[in-house]
Amino acid sequence: MQVQTSVSSLPFLGPDVAADYRNANVVILPIPYEATTTYRRGCENGPDAILDASQQVEYYDEELDRELWEVGIYTEGAIADTRNAQKVSSEEMLKLTQETVYRLVSDGKFVISLGGEHSITTGIVEAYRQANPGEAFTVVQIDAHGDLRHEYEGSIHNHACVMRRIVDMELPTVQVGIRSICKEEADLIKEKQLAVFRAREIVAQPNWMDRALASIKTPKVFITVDLDGIDPTLIPGVGTPEPGGLNWYSLLTFLQKIFATHPVIGCDVMELAPITDSVVSEFTAAKLVYKLIGYQAISQGW
């Protein structure tokens, strides 16, 4: 089956400031794929909701004191699109995702992928492995869930298994904001001594960021953000909400520290499931994407 690329509704921030591909440092890649949702559906509509909400994001970032669109932001056409009941297998999605991200990275682009369900991240990370042969990098995960099950509901590519696939790649991981795991995941964390910073520990231990940063043992980092890692009072529009989680400024401070101390090779923002008659979740997600662009711009001197 040939999985076609489709045109996204709007470029990130809008057509007035969209860069052409050749002049872009940053590429936004929408991946509206949903197949293994286990609670509230709708994350296949997440990328377009973020792109639509980004039209309302102020160009000027008051924290960084600059208009970040000037770094050049290009929005790629959506891939692995399951909207309109299109059938896309997990294998097809992962292959297309890997090929697309690898192509963009090979062109020197900083890619921020927008999901879609979290299983997509397996294909994204595989693309970076291909682009960095023989060189380990750490996957930093912001999430409410461990996502460390070997399989769930009969699939090893369920969104609840994405970090297990990354552990299987023998890449180091740092998991932040975790507050929901099963016994299998708890046993794996102990067996492999995985670096996990639970939400309840974050609240009680002011030095958690320093300890989390010290757990990153490789120079390079890939950041994956499942939006349910953030407090659901800030982003209620997710598929599997959990009480608690990171607040906005703790999240930004932690991300900024990562960008300041490690080369970040790429990012993704996953699992937005828009809520009817509310825009707070998608606007917050769009603002987060703009912050990721800003922190990379500062670190790279763009």
Residue pairs with C-beta under 8 A, 6 or more apart in sequence:
1 87
1 88
1 89
1 92
3 79
3 80
3 81
3 88
3 92
3 93
3 96
4 81
5 77
5 78
5 79
6 77
6 78
6 79
6 81
7 77
7 78
8 30
8 47
8 48
8 51
8 75
8 76
8 77
8 78
9 48
9 51
9 52
10 51
10 52
10 54
10 55
10 75
11 18
11 28
11 51
11 73
11 74
11 75
12 18
12 28
12 50
12 51
12 54
12 73
12 75
12 286
12 289
13 54
13 55
13 57
13 59
13 69
13 73
13 290
14 54
14 55
17 59
17 69
17 73
18 73
18 74
18 75
19 72
19 73
19 74
20 74
21 27
21 74
23 72
24 72
24 73
24 74
24 109
25 71
25 72
25 73
25 109
25 110
25 297
25 300
25 302
26 71
26 72
26 73
26 74
26 109
26 110
26 111
26 112
26 293
26 296
27 73
27 74
27 75
27 76
27 104
27 109
27 110
27 111
27 112
28 51
28 73
28 74
28 75
28 76
28 112
28 114
28 289
29 76
29 79
29 100
29 101
29 104
29 111
29 112
29 113
29 114
30 47
30 48
30 51
30 75
30 76
30 77
30 78
30 79
30 113
30 114
30 116
31 47
31 78
31 79
31 80
31 93
31 97
31 113
31 114
31 115
31 116
31 120
32 44
32 45
32 46
32 47
32 48
32 78
32 80
32 81
32 82
32 83
32 115
32 116
33 44
33 80
33 81
33 82
33 88
33 93
33 115
33 116
33 117
33 119
33 120
34 41
34 42
34 43
34 44
34 82
34 116
34 117
35 82
35 88
35 89
35 90
35 93
35 117
35 119
36 90
36 117
36 119
36 152
36 153
36 155
36 157
36 158
36 159
36 160
37 43
37 117
37 159
37 239
38 152
38 153
38 158
38 159
38 160
38 239
38 240
39 239
39 240
40 238
40 239
40 240
40 241
40 273
41 239
41 273
42 237
42 239
42 273
42 274
43 115
43 116
43 117
43 238
43 239
43 270
43 271
43 272
43 273
44 81
44 82
44 83
44 116
44 117
45 83
45 273
45 274
46 114
46 115
46 116
46 270
46 271
46 272
46 273
46 274
46 282
46 285
47 78
47 114
47 115
47 116
47 272
48 78
49 272
49 274
49 281
49 282
49 285
50 114
50 269
50 272
50 282
50 285
50 286
50 289
51 75
51 114
51 286
52 282
53 279
53 282
53 283
53 285
53 286
54 286
54 289
54 290
56 283
56 286
57 283
57 286
57 287
57 290
59 67
59 68
59 69
60 66
60 67
61 67
61 68
61 290
61 291
61 294
63 252
63 291
63 294
64 294
64 297
64 298
66 294
66 297
68 290
68 293
68 294
68 297
71 293
71 297
71 302
73 293
74 109
76 100
76 104
79 96
79 97
79 100
80 88
80 92
80 93
80 96
80 97
80 116
80 120
81 88
82 88
90 119
90 155
90 157
91 157
93 119
93 120
93 123
94 119
94 120
94 122
94 123
94 126
94 157
95 123
96 123
97 113
97 120
97 123
97 124
97 127
98 123
98 124
98 126
98 127
98 130
99 127
100 127
101 111
101 113
101 123
101 124
101 127
101 128
101 266
102 127
102 130
102 131
104 111
105 111
105 127
105 128
105 131
105 265
105 266
106 131
110 266
110 296
110 300
111 124
111 266
111 267
112 266
112 267
112 268
112 269
112 289
112 292
112 293
113 120
113 124
113 266
113 267
113 268
113 269
114 268
114 269
114 270
114 272
114 289
115 121
115 268
115 269
115 270
115 271
115 272
116 270
116 271
117 159
117 239
117 270
117 271
118 143
118 147
118 159
118 162
118 224
118 226
118 270
118 271
119 157
119 158
119 159
119 161
119 162
120 268
120 270
121 162
121 166
121 224
121 268
121 270
122 157
122 162
122 165
122 166
124 222
124 224
124 266
124 268
125 139
125 166
125 169
125 171
125 222
125 224
126 169
128 137
128 222
128 265
128 266
129 169
129 171
131 265
132 220
132 265
135 220
136 170
136 171
136 172
136 218
137 171
137 218
137 219
137 220
137 221
137 222
137 265
138 171
138 172
138 173
138 174
138 216
138 217
138 218
138 220
138 221
138 222
138 262
139 163
139 166
139 171
139 172
139 173
139 174
139 221
139 222
139 223
139 224
140 173
140 174
140 176
140 216
140 221
140 222
140 223
140 224
140 258
141 147
141 163
141 173
141 174
141 175
141 176
141 224
141 226
141 229
142 176
142 177
142 223
142 224
142 225
142 226
142 229
142 230
142 246
142 251
143 163
143 175
143 176
143 177
143 178
143 224
143 225
143 226
143 228
143 229
144 177
144 178
144 179
144 180
144 199
144 226
144 228
144 229
144 240
144 241
144 242
144 244
144 245
145 160
145 178
145 180
145 181
145 226
145 228
145 240
145 242
146 163
146 175
146 178
146 180
146 181
146 182
146 185
146 189
146 196
147 159
147 160
147 161
147 162
147 163
147 164
147 226
148 161
148 163
148 164
148 167
148 181
148 184
148 185
148 188
148 189
148 194
149 158
149 160
149 161
149 164
149 182
149 184
149 185
150 156
150 161
150 164
150 184
151 158
151 161
152 158
152 160
152 161
155 161
156 164
156 165
157 165
159 239
159 271
163 173
163 175
164 188
166 173
167 173
167 188
167 192
167 194
172 195
172 216
172 217
172 218
173 194
173 195
174 195
174 197
174 212
174 215
174 216
175 194
175 195
175 196
175 197
176 197
176 202
176 212
176 229
176 246
176 254
177 197
177 198
177 199
177 202
177 229
177 230
177 245
177 246
178 196
178 197
178 198
178 199
179 198
179 199
179 200
179 242
179 243
179 244
179 245
180 242
181 189
188 194
189 196
195 212
195 215
197 208
197 211
197 212
199 244
199 245
199 246
200 244
201 208
202 208
202 246
202 250
203 244
205 211
209 253
209 254
209 257
212 254
213 257
213 258
213 261
216 258
216 261
216 262
219 262
219 263
220 262
220 263
220 264
220 265
221 258
221 262
221 263
221 264
221 265
222 264
222 265
222 266
222 267
223 255
223 258
223 264
223 266
223 267
223 268
223 292
224 267
224 268
224 270
225 267
225 268
225 269
225 270
225 288
226 238
226 270
226 271
227 235
227 237
227 238
227 269
227 270
227 271
227 272
227 281
227 285
228 235
228 238
228 239
228 240
228 241
228 242
228 245
228 271
229 245
229 246
229 251
230 245
230 246
230 247
230 248
230 251
230 284
231 244
231 245
231 246
231 247
232 238
232 241
232 242
232 243
232 245
234 247
234 248
234 280
234 284
235 272
235 280
235 281
235 284
235 285
236 275
236 278
236 280
236 281
237 272
237 273
237 274
237 275
237 278
237 280
237 281
237 282
238 271
238 272
238 273
238 281
239 271
239 273
240 271
246 254
248 284
251 288
252 291
255 291
255 292
255 295
256 295
258 264
259 295
259 296
259 298
259 299
260 295
260 298
260 299
263 299
264 295
264 296
264 299
267 292
269 285
269 288
269 289
269 292
272 281
272 282
272 285
274 281
274 282
275 281
296 302
